[in-house]
Amino acid sequence: MPEPTLARDVSAIIVMGVSGCGKSTVAELIAKKWALPFRDGDSFHPAANVEKMRAGIPLTDEDRWPWLAAMAAWIESHRQRGETVVLACSALKRAYRDALRAGHRDVRFVFLQGTKAQIGERLAARKGHYMPPSLLDSQFATLEPPGPDEQPITVSIMATPEEIAEQALAQMSPG
């Protein structure tokens, strides 16, 4: 089977889903596979957002807009140079995905889909992350799965990160 290649019309690959679904791991694997710049969306959060989440307080849309704008600006700076980037970002609502897309159709979303029980187990086992498992309910309450018109690549989390990345890459490849 030939190696998948990246479609030339993709400026950003955003691996999305609720906290604990494996976004960062899968996004980093995709970035390494194609030697693309990678950032974790968490690195764009202002300190106030991190402190709220650490305290178990869900973020509001008002908290999220500057965070989304910073990520959209990062994507755009690379688009202007003709570079494709990979971003791990929850992108839970369509409005957030629209903000990240910034009117461009060349931003692709890889939706890592799992149940609350599956992801809850992962969060309970995770150490050293500021996002407490207690916020999982708010994540699922906020989640608006991408619709068909957004042309998402939806992949189940019930495989190894490497298999998930390969499934996403295969669906993104031209031809």
C-alpha positions as CSV (number, residue, x, y, z in Angstrom):
1,M,0.0,0.0,0.0
2,P,1.5,3.4,-1.0
3,E,2.3,5.9,1.7
4,P,-0.4,8.6,2.2
5,T,0.4,12.0,0.9
6,L,-1.0,15.3,2.1
7,A,-3.5,17.1,-0.1
8,R,-1.9,20.3,-1.4
9,D,-4.9,22.4,-0.5
10,V,-4.7,21.9,3.3
11,S,-3.2,24.8,5.3
12,A,-4.1,23.4,8.8
13,I,-5.0,20.1,10.3
14,I,-6.8,20.6,13.6
15,V,-7.2,17.5,15.8
16,M,-10.2,18.2,17.9
17,G,-12.4,16.7,20.6
18,V,-13.0,16.8,24.4
19,S,-10.2,16.8,26.9
20,G,-8.6,13.4,27.3
21,C,-9.5,12.0,23.8
22,G,-5.8,12.0,22.6
23,K,-5.7,15.2,20.6
24,S,-2.2,16.2,21.4
25,T,-0.7,12.7,20.9
26,V,-2.4,12.1,17.6
27,A,-1.7,15.7,16.3
28,E,2.0,15.3,17.2
29,L,2.1,12.0,15.4
30,I,0.5,13.5,12.2
31,A,3.0,16.5,12.4
32,K,6.0,14.2,12.7
33,K,4.8,11.9,9.9
34,W,4.8,14.9,7.5
35,A,7.4,17.0,9.2
36,L,4.9,19.9,9.8
37,P,5.0,22.5,12.5
38,F,2.9,21.5,15.5
39,R,1.4,23.4,18.5
40,D,-0.9,22.3,21.2
41,G,-3.8,24.6,21.6
42,D,-3.3,24.6,25.4
43,S,-0.1,26.6,24.8
44,F,-2.2,29.5,23.5
45,H,-4.3,29.9,26.7
46,P,-3.6,33.0,28.8
47,A,-2.7,32.2,32.4
48,A,-6.1,33.3,33.6
49,N,-7.8,30.5,31.6
50,V,-5.3,27.9,32.9
51,E,-6.0,29.0,36.5
52,K,-9.7,28.8,35.9
53,M,-9.5,25.3,34.6
54,R,-7.1,24.2,37.3
55,A,-9.6,25.4,39.8
56,G,-12.3,23.3,38.1
57,I,-14.1,26.2,36.6
58,P,-15.3,25.8,33.0
59,L,-14.3,28.4,30.5
60,T,-16.9,30.7,29.1
61,D,-17.1,31.9,25.4
62,E,-15.7,35.2,26.6
63,D,-12.6,33.4,27.9
64,R,-12.2,31.4,24.7
65,W,-12.4,34.2,22.0
66,P,-8.9,35.6,22.6
67,W,-7.5,32.0,22.8
68,L,-9.2,31.1,19.4
69,A,-8.0,34.4,17.8
70,A,-4.4,33.6,18.8
71,M,-4.6,30.2,17.2
72,A,-6.2,31.5,14.1
73,A,-3.4,34.1,13.8
74,W,-0.8,31.3,14.1
75,I,-2.5,29.3,11.4
76,E,-2.8,32.4,9.1
77,S,0.9,33.4,9.6
78,H,1.9,29.9,8.3
79,R,-0.7,30.0,5.5
80,Q,0.8,33.3,4.3
81,R,4.2,31.4,4.0
82,G,2.5,28.5,2.2
83,E,3.1,26.2,5.1
84,T,0.7,23.5,6.5
85,V,0.5,23.3,10.3
86,V,-1.0,20.8,12.8
87,L,-2.9,22.0,15.9
88,A,-4.4,20.1,18.8
89,C,-7.4,22.0,19.9
90,S,-10.7,21.1,21.5
91,A,-12.7,23.2,19.0
92,L,-15.9,22.0,20.7
93,K,-18.4,24.4,19.1
94,R,-19.0,25.1,15.5
95,A,-18.5,28.8,16.2
96,Y,-15.0,28.0,17.6
97,R,-14.2,25.9,14.5
98,D,-15.4,28.8,12.3
99,A,-13.1,31.2,14.2
100,L,-10.2,28.9,13.6
101,R,-11.1,28.4,10.0
102,A,-11.3,32.2,9.5
103,G,-13.3,31.8,6.3
104,H,-10.8,29.4,4.7
105,R,-11.9,26.0,3.4
106,D,-8.4,24.7,3.6
107,V,-8.5,24.0,7.3
108,R,-9.3,20.3,8.0
109,F,-10.7,19.0,11.3
110,V,-9.9,15.5,12.6
111,F,-12.6,14.7,15.2
112,L,-11.5,12.1,17.8
113,Q,-14.8,10.6,18.9
114,G,-15.3,8.6,22.1
115,T,-17.8,8.1,24.8
116,K,-17.8,9.9,28.2
117,A,-17.0,6.6,29.9
118,Q,-14.0,5.9,27.6
119,I,-12.6,9.4,28.0
120,G,-13.3,9.5,31.7
121,E,-11.1,6.4,32.2
122,R,-8.3,8.2,30.4
123,L,-8.7,11.4,32.4
124,A,-8.6,9.5,35.6
125,A,-5.3,7.9,34.7
126,R,-3.7,11.1,33.4
127,K,-1.2,12.7,35.7
128,G,0.2,16.3,35.7
129,H,-2.4,18.0,33.5
130,Y,-4.2,21.1,34.8
131,M,-7.6,19.9,33.3
132,P,-9.4,18.0,36.1
133,P,-11.6,15.0,35.2
134,S,-14.5,17.0,36.9
135,L,-14.7,19.2,33.8
136,L,-15.5,16.3,31.5
137,D,-19.3,16.8,31.9
138,S,-18.9,20.5,30.8
139,Q,-16.8,19.4,27.8
140,F,-19.5,17.0,26.6
141,A,-22.2,19.6,27.3
142,T,-20.4,22.1,25.1
143,L,-19.4,19.7,22.3
144,E,-21.2,20.2,19.0
145,P,-19.9,17.4,16.8
146,P,-18.9,18.7,13.4
147,G,-21.5,18.5,10.7
148,P,-21.1,16.9,7.3
149,D,-20.8,20.4,5.7
150,E,-17.6,20.9,7.8
151,Q,-16.1,17.8,6.0
152,P,-14.6,16.4,9.2
153,I,-12.5,13.4,9.4
154,T,-14.0,11.4,12.3
155,V,-12.0,8.7,13.9
156,S,-12.8,6.5,16.9
157,I,-10.5,6.8,19.9
158,M,-10.7,3.0,20.3
159,A,-7.3,2.2,18.6
160,T,-3.7,3.0,19.3
161,P,-2.7,6.7,18.7
162,E,-0.6,5.5,15.8
163,E,-3.6,3.7,14.2
164,I,-5.8,6.7,14.8
165,A,-3.2,9.0,13.1
166,E,-2.9,6.6,10.2
167,Q,-6.7,6.5,9.7
168,A,-6.8,10.3,9.8
169,L,-4.0,10.6,7.3
170,A,-5.5,8.0,4.9
171,Q,-8.8,9.9,4.9
172,M,-7.0,13.2,4.2
173,S,-4.8,12.0,1.4
174,P,-5.8,12.9,-2.2
175,G,-7.1,10.2,-4.5
